[in-house]
Amino acid sequence: MARQPGGFKPATSLNLLAAAWIQFQTHDWFFHETSDDSFDIPLPPGDDWQGGSMKLPRTKPDDILDTSDIRCPGYKNTLTAWWDASQIYGPTEEATRKLRGETPDGKLTLVPIEGGAGFVLPRDKFGDVETGFSNNWWTGIEMLHTLFAMEHNAICDKLRKSYPDWTGDQIFDKARLVNSALMAKIHTIEWTPAILAHPALRISMNANWWGLAGETLNKLVGRIAKNEAISGIPGSTVDHFGAPYSLTEEFVSVYRMHSLIPDQIAFFNSGSGEHQESVPTEDLTFTHARRPFEDGLSFADAFYSFGINYPGAITNKNYPNFLRDLTTPDGLHRDMGTVDILRDRERGVPRYNQFRRLLRMSVPKTFEELTGGDKVLAAELSELYNGDIELVDCLVGSQCEPLPEGFGFSDTAFRIFILMASRRLNSDRFIAGQWNEDTYTKEGLHWVQYTDMKDVIRRHFPGLRDVLKKSKNVFAPWEKLSESNNYTGVETNEPRK
């Protein structure tokens, strides 16, 4: 898994906004509680890990309701599993009210950047960001949290103009609904077709939202059929398919995408295109997330820079080394690669071959078959797993298998991904059920249906309008300004073949 020195493998069909976006979304969907008990991870002879041992907290099991929970425990999700933007608004009513504060007209609080330009979310006296979910903070997350707090406030302005007699709480609640649905739409028909850049996927994900009848007809006359295949999932009626809605541990597993994070990020001026600085990603984490803005860069500069920087490819030997030697604000020193493997094993996620069997997929009989004929990689896997292909971990196997055309991650992970892409919409009463003007308001529903990620960025950073003119998908690499081409670093340039 480890990225080799100087061996950063870029995902050249994506930009760094795509990496930040998926973390931004998973912070809305799931997070596990940790236990007071710990694992003591055995280290190989001669390993120089600090302290000579690696201790990682166990996941706290949920309450035992049946004897089967002892053999196969469940784990509580401390966040809301719905698409409700809880990463911004908080997972509980109490948290939401605290974030609402006394701000009039239902808006979220934004404060000026100290020594910089623009506005950001406030921090408390301990330096923690005041938002719904602030763990694992870095510059990319700072940008998206701020952007969608600004979008929330813009929605509030629209609703206040249309409904002058509404209370601040009424405006806040409707704005949250609109903002949440907009994120669900962006994820469905923009982010997903970017990371799974295959024509069939683009058609199917657009059909999830608009139906096969298409976007133009849907916008013109609305739904023309009850069938979701024809008119899309929004408004098709809620369907739980015989089981209460939840996010499975397999779903959590396939979103282990730390390889997307690059070693460093190159920042540019969004007006001139000139390179300003390149900063190691580890220096942009936690309390240092605002460093670019404190150094004089604007949010427009940051979004342009993320638009032309590549993320890492989700493949073998591309795991960021700083994440394998990470000390978090709670003082815990951890190797995130070890954490990813440990959590899958701890929470009962099947090993790679069994995972594929349970999905009715073909199962490789040899390591060379798994790697698609890569003999060197196959030999390394065989040595690591003592020649037993049944022991290969799901994450490791998924990152070693050859990818289908256009896919940014494995076909194995895709099977879970695509099932849940529809399920999350089908089960959501605010999307599949109450998709109407009574719930969202006429203005709110129009806002969702006629806004895309490009619109959101241009609304709040109008200086990026020109550079985004030719962009068909905001999560794909943006066209560079001419001065940016003078920078030759791997962050923004495809490797030489």
C-alpha positions in Angstrom: 0.0 0.0 0.0 2.8 2.4 0.9 3.6 5.2 -1.6 7.2 4.9 -2.7 9.5 7.9 -2.4 8.8 10.1 -5.4 6.3 7.5 -6.5 3.1 9.6 -6.4 0.6 8.1 -8.9 -1.9 10.8 -10.0 -5.5 10.2 -11.0 -5.3 12.4 -14.1 -9.1 12.2 -15.0 -9.9 14.0 -11.7 -9.0 17.1 -9.7 -8.3 17.5 -6.0 -11.9 18.8 -5.4 -13.0 15.3 -6.1 -10.9 14.0 -3.2 -12.1 16.7 -0.8 -15.7 16.2 -1.9 -15.9 12.5 -0.9 -14.5 13.1 2.5 -16.9 16.0 2.9 -19.8 13.6 2.1 -18.6 10.7 4.2 -18.5 13.1 7.2 -22.2 13.5 6.6 -22.9 9.7 6.5 -21.0 7.7 9.1 -18.6 7.7 12.0 -17.9 5.0 14.6 -17.5 5.4 18.3 -14.2 4.2 19.8 -13.9 2.0 22.9 -11.7 2.4 26.0 -10.1 -0.9 25.0 -7.2 -1.0 22.6 -5.6 -3.3 20.0 -1.9 -3.9 20.5 -0.7 -4.2 16.9 2.3 -6.6 16.6 5.3 -5.0 14.9 7.8 -6.9 12.8 11.4 -7.3 14.1 13.4 -4.1 13.6 10.4 -1.9 13.0 11.2 1.7 14.2 7.7 2.7 15.2 7.8 5.2 18.0 7.5 3.6 21.4 8.1 0.1 20.0 4.3 -0.8 19.9 1.3 0.5 18.1 -1.9 0.8 20.1 -5.2 1.6 18.4 -8.6 2.0 20.1 -11.2 -0.7 19.4 -14.5 0.2 17.8 -17.2 0.4 20.4 -19.9 -2.3 19.7 -23.6 -1.3 19.8 -25.9 -2.7 22.5 -26.4 -6.5 22.5 -30.0 -7.2 21.6 -29.6 -10.8 20.5 -27.1 -13.6 21.1 -26.1 -13.2 17.4 -24.8 -9.8 18.3 -22.1 -11.4 20.4 -20.7 -13.4 17.5 -21.2 -10.7 14.9 -21.6 -7.3 16.7 -23.1 -4.2 15.2 -21.6 -0.8 15.5 -23.4 2.4 16.2 -23.2 5.3 13.7 -22.7 8.5 15.6 -23.8 10.5 12.6 -27.1 10.5 10.7 -27.0 8.1 7.8 -29.3 10.3 5.7 -28.3 12.9 3.2 -29.0 15.8 5.6 -25.7 17.7 5.5 -25.1 16.9 9.2 -21.4 17.6 8.6 -22.5 21.3 8.4 -25.6 21.4 10.5 -24.8 18.8 13.2 -26.3 15.3 13.8 -28.7 16.3 16.6 -31.2 19.0 17.3 -29.0 20.3 20.2 -26.0 20.6 18.0 -27.9 22.3 15.2 -29.4 24.9 17.6 -25.9 25.7 19.0 -24.6 26.3 15.5 -27.7 28.4 14.6 -27.0 30.8 17.5 -28.7 34.1 17.2 -28.0 34.7 13.5 -31.0 36.4 11.9 -32.8 35.1 8.8 -31.7 31.5 9.4 -28.1 32.1 8.3 -24.9 30.3 9.5 -22.1 32.4 11.0 -19.1 33.3 9.0 -16.2 35.4 10.3 -13.4 37.3 8.5 -10.1 35.5 8.1 -7.4 36.8 10.4 -4.7 38.5 8.2 -6.3 37.2 5.0 -9.1 37.8 2.6 -12.6 36.4 2.8 -14.7 34.6 5.4 -14.6 31.3 7.1 -16.4 29.3 9.8 -15.7 30.5 13.4 -13.5 28.5 15.7 -14.0 28.0 19.4 -11.4 28.9 22.1 -9.7 25.6 21.6 -9.2 26.2 17.9 -11.8 23.7 16.8 -14.1 24.7 13.8 -17.7 25.3 14.8 -19.5 23.1 12.4 -21.4 19.8 12.4 -18.4 17.6 12.1 -14.8 18.8 12.3 -12.7 15.7 12.7 -9.8 15.0 10.2 -9.8 18.7 9.1 -7.7 20.0 6.3 -7.7 22.7 3.7 -9.9 20.9 1.2 -12.6 20.3 3.9 -12.3 23.9 5.1 -13.0 25.0 1.5 -16.1 22.9 1.0 -17.6 23.6 4.5 -17.2 27.3 3.9 -18.6 27.1 0.4 -21.8 25.3 1.4 -22.2 27.5 4.5 -22.1 30.4 2.0 -24.6 28.5 -0.2 -26.9 28.0 2.7 -26.8 31.8 3.4 -27.6 32.6 -0.2 -30.6 30.3 -0.1 -31.7 32.1 3.0 -31.5 35.4 1.2 -33.7 34.0 -1.6 -36.3 32.6 0.9 -36.4 35.9 2.9 -37.1 37.8 -0.2 -39.9 35.5 -1.2 -41.3 34.9 2.3 -40.8 38.2 4.3 -43.1 37.1 7.2 -41.2 33.8 7.9 -39.3 33.3 11.1 -35.5 32.7 11.1 -36.2 29.1 12.0 -38.5 28.6 9.1 -36.0 30.0 6.7 -33.2 27.9 8.3 -35.1 24.6 8.0 -36.0 25.2 4.4 -32.5 26.3 3.4 -31.1 23.2 5.0 -33.5 21.0 3.0 -32.5 22.7 -0.2 -28.8 22.6 0.5 -28.9 18.9 1.5 -30.8 18.0 -1.7 -28.4 20.0 -3.8 -25.4 18.1 -2.4 -27.2 14.8 -3.1 -27.8 15.9 -6.7 -24.2 17.0 -7.1 -22.9 13.7 -5.8 -25.2 11.7 -8.0 -24.8 13.3 -11.3 -21.5 15.2 -11.1 -19.0 13.6 -8.7 -20.0 10.0 -9.5 -19.7 10.3 -13.3 -16.3 12.0 -12.7 -14.7 9.2 -10.7 -16.5 6.5 -12.8 -15.9 8.1 -16.2 -17.6 5.6 -18.3 -20.5 6.5 -20.7 -22.8 3.8 -19.3 -22.3 5.2 -15.8 -23.0 8.7 -16.9 -26.3 7.7 -18.4 -27.3 5.6 -15.4 -26.4 8.2 -12.8 -28.3 10.9 -14.7 -31.2 8.5 -15.0 -31.2 8.1 -11.2 -31.9 11.8 -10.9 -33.7 12.8 -14.0 -35.0 9.5 -15.4 -34.4 8.2 -18.9 -36.8 10.8 -20.1 -34.0 13.2 -19.4 -33.2 16.5 -17.7 -34.7 18.8 -20.3 -38.2 17.1 -20.2 -38.1 16.8 -16.4 -37.4 20.5 -16.0 -40.0 21.4 -18.5 -43.0 19.3 -17.3 -41.8 17.5 -14.2 -42.4 13.8 -13.7 -44.3 12.1 -16.6 -44.5 8.6 -15.0 -44.4 7.0 -11.5 -41.7 4.7 -12.7 -38.3 5.9 -11.5 -36.6 4.5 -14.6 -38.5 7.0 -16.7 -38.7 10.0 -14.4 -36.0 9.5 -11.9 -35.9 8.6 -8.2 -36.8 12.1 -6.8 -40.6 12.0 -6.3 -40.9 8.3 -7.2 -42.2 7.3 -3.6 -40.1 5.9 -0.8 -39.0 2.3 -1.1 -36.9 0.5 1.6 -36.9 -2.8 -0.4 -38.0 -4.8 2.7 -35.3 -3.7 5.1 -34.8 -0.7 7.3 -32.4 1.8 5.8 -28.8 1.7 7.1 -25.3 2.0 5.9 -23.4 -1.3 6.0 -19.8 -1.9 7.1 -19.1 -3.0 3.5 -20.3 0.5 2.4 -17.9 2.1 4.8 -15.1 -0.2 3.6 -15.3 0.8 -0.1 -15.0 4.4 0.8 -11.5 4.0 2.2 -10.0 6.3 -0.3 -7.0 7.8 1.4 -4.9 7.2 -1.7 -6.6 10.2 -3.2 -4.6 12.5 -1.0 -1.4 13.9 -2.7 2.0 14.4 -1.0 1.8 18.2 -1.6 -0.5 20.8 -3.1 0.6 23.5 -5.6 -1.2 26.8 -5.1 -1.7 29.4 -7.9 -3.1 32.9 -8.3 -6.6 32.5 -9.9 -6.3 35.8 -11.8 -2.8 35.5 -13.3 -2.3 31.7 -13.1 1.1 32.2 -11.5 2.4 29.6 -9.1 2.5 30.9 -5.5 3.7 28.1 -3.3 3.7 24.3 -3.0 2.8 23.0 0.5 3.2 19.5 1.9 -0.4 18.2 2.5 0.5 17.3 6.1 1.2 21.0 6.7 -2.4 21.8 5.7 -4.1 19.6 8.3 -6.0 20.2 11.5 -5.3 23.7 12.9 -3.1 24.5 9.9 -5.9 24.1 7.4 -6.2 27.9 6.9 -2.5 28.4 6.1 -3.0 29.2 2.4 -5.5 32.0 3.3 -3.3 33.3 6.1 -0.4 33.4 3.6 -2.5 35.8 1.5 -4.3 33.4 -0.9 -8.0 33.9 -1.5 -10.7 31.2 -1.6 -10.9 31.7 -5.4 -7.1 31.0 -5.6 -7.6 27.8 -3.5 -10.5 26.5 -5.7 -8.6 27.2 -8.9 -5.6 25.4 -7.5 -7.6 22.4 -6.4 -9.3 22.5 -9.8 -5.9 21.9 -11.6 -4.1 19.7 -8.9 -4.5 16.0 -9.4 -5.5 13.6 -6.5 -3.8 10.3 -6.1 -5.0 7.3 -7.9 -6.8 4.6 -5.9 -4.4 1.9 -6.5 -1.6 -0.2 -4.9 1.5 1.5 -3.6 -0.1 4.9 -3.5 -1.0 5.5 0.2 0.3 8.9 1.4 3.3 8.4 3.7 2.4 11.2 6.1 -0.9 9.4 6.8 1.1 6.3 7.8 2.9 8.4 10.4 0.1 10.6 11.7 -0.4 12.2 15.1 -3.9 13.6 15.5 -5.0 16.4 17.8 -6.1 13.8 20.4 -2.4 12.8 20.7 -2.8 9.4 19.2 0.0 8.3 16.8 -1.3 6.0 14.1 -0.6 4.5 10.7 -3.8 5.1 8.8 -3.0 2.2 6.4 -2.9 -0.1 9.4 -6.1 1.5 10.7 -7.9 0.8 7.4 -7.0 -2.9 7.3 -7.7 -3.3 11.1 -11.2 -1.8 10.9 -12.3 -4.1 8.1 -11.1 -7.1 10.0 -12.5 -5.9 13.3 -15.9 -5.1 11.9 -16.4 -8.3 10.0 -15.9 -7.2 6.4 -15.1 -10.3 4.4 -11.7 -10.8 2.8 -11.3 -10.0 -0.9 -12.3 -13.4 -2.4 -15.2 -14.0 0.0 -16.3 -10.4 -0.6 -16.6 -11.1 -4.3 -18.3 -14.5 -3.8 -21.0 -12.9 -1.7 -21.5 -10.3 -4.5 -21.8 -13.2 -7.0 -18.6 -12.1 -8.8 -15.9 -14.3 -10.2 -13.1 -15.1 -7.8 -9.4 -15.2 -8.8 -7.7 -18.6 -8.1 -4.2 -17.2 -8.3 -2.5 -14.0 -7.3 -1.5 -13.4 -10.9 -5.1 -13.7 -11.9 -6.1 -11.1 -9.2 -3.5 -8.6 -10.5 -4.5 -9.0 -14.1 -1.2 -10.6 -15.1 1.2 -8.3 -13.1 3.7 -11.0 -12.0 5.8 -8.7 -9.8 2.8 -7.4 -7.8 1.4 -11.0 -7.6 4.7 -12.2 -6.1 4.6 -9.5 -3.5 1.0 -10.3 -2.5 1.8 -14.0 -2.3 4.8 -13.4 0.0 2.7 -11.0 2.1 -0.2 -13.5 2.5 1.9 -16.7 2.8 0.7 -18.0 -0.6 -3.0 -18.0 0.6 -5.1 -15.9 -1.7 -8.1 -16.4 0.6 -6.4 -14.2 3.2 -6.0 -11.1 1.0 -7.8 -8.2 2.6 -10.6 -6.6 0.7 -8.9 -3.2 0.5 -5.6 -4.6 -0.7 -7.2 -6.9 -3.3 -9.4 -4.1 -4.6 -6.4 -1.8 -5.1 -4.5 -4.5 -6.9 -7.1 -5.6 -9.4 -7.2 -4.1 -12.9 -9.8 -1.3 -13.3 -12.5 -1.2 -15.9 -12.2 1.5 -18.5 -12.7 5.0 -17.0 -13.1 3.7 -13.4 -11.4 5.5 -10.6 -11.7 2.6 -8.3 -12.2 -1.2 -8.5 -15.1 -3.1 -9.9 -15.3 -4.9 -6.6 -15.9 -1.7 -4.7 -18.2 -0.5 -7.4 -20.7 -3.3 -6.8 -21.4 -1.9 -3.3 -21.2 1.6 -4.4 -23.8 1.3 -7.2 -26.3 -0.5 -5.0 -26.2 2.2 -2.3 -26.2 5.1 -4.9 -29.8 4.3 -5.6 -30.8 3.0 -2.1 -29.8 6.3 -0.4 -32.2 8.2 -2.7 -35.0 5.6 -2.7 -35.2 5.5 1.1 -35.0 9.2 1.7 -38.5 10.6 2.3 -37.3 14.2 1.4 -36.1 13.0 -2.0 -38.1 10.0 -3.0 -41.2 11.0 -1.1 -41.9 14.7 -0.3 -40.2 16.0 -3.5 -42.6 18.9 -4.0 -43.1 22.6 -3.6 -44.9 22.2 -0.3 -41.8 20.7 1.3 -39.1 22.7 -0.5 -41.0 25.8 -1.6 -41.2 26.6 -5.3 -38.0 28.7 -5.1 -36.2 25.9 -3.2 -37.1 23.2 -5.6 -36.1 25.4 -8.5 -32.8 26.1 -6.8 -31.9 22.4 -6.5 -32.9 21.5 -10.0 -31.3 24.4 -11.8 -28.0 24.5 -9.8 -24.8 22.5 -10.3 -21.4 22.6 -8.6 -20.2 25.1 -11.2 -23.0 27.4 -10.3 -22.2 27.2 -6.6 -18.6 28.1 -7.1 -19.3 30.9 -9.5 -22.0 32.4 -7.3 -19.6 32.9 -4.4 -16.4 33.4 -6.4 -17.4 35.2 -9.5 -13.7 35.7 -10.5 -13.7 32.0 -11.5 -16.4 32.4 -14.1 -14.1 32.7 -17.1 -11.8 29.8 -16.0 -14.9 27.6 -15.6 -16.5 28.4 -18.9 -15.2 25.3 -20.6 -15.6 22.9 -17.7 -18.1 20.2 -18.3 -17.6 18.6 -14.8 -16.1 20.6 -11.9 -14.5 17.5 -10.5 -12.5 16.8 -13.7 -9.3 18.8 -14.3 -10.0 22.5 -15.1 -8.4 24.3 -18.0 -5.2 25.9 -16.8 -4.5 29.6 -17.2 -1.4 30.0 -19.4 0.9 31.1 -16.6 0.1 27.9 -14.7 1.6 25.8 -17.5 5.1 27.1 -16.4 4.8 25.0 -13.3 6.2 21.6 -13.9 5.5 19.8 -10.7 3.8 16.4 -10.5 0.8 18.0 -8.7 -0.6 19.5 -11.9 1.2 17.6 -14.7 0.7 14.1 -16.1 3.7 11.8 -15.7 5.9 11.4 -18.7 5.4 8.1 -20.5 
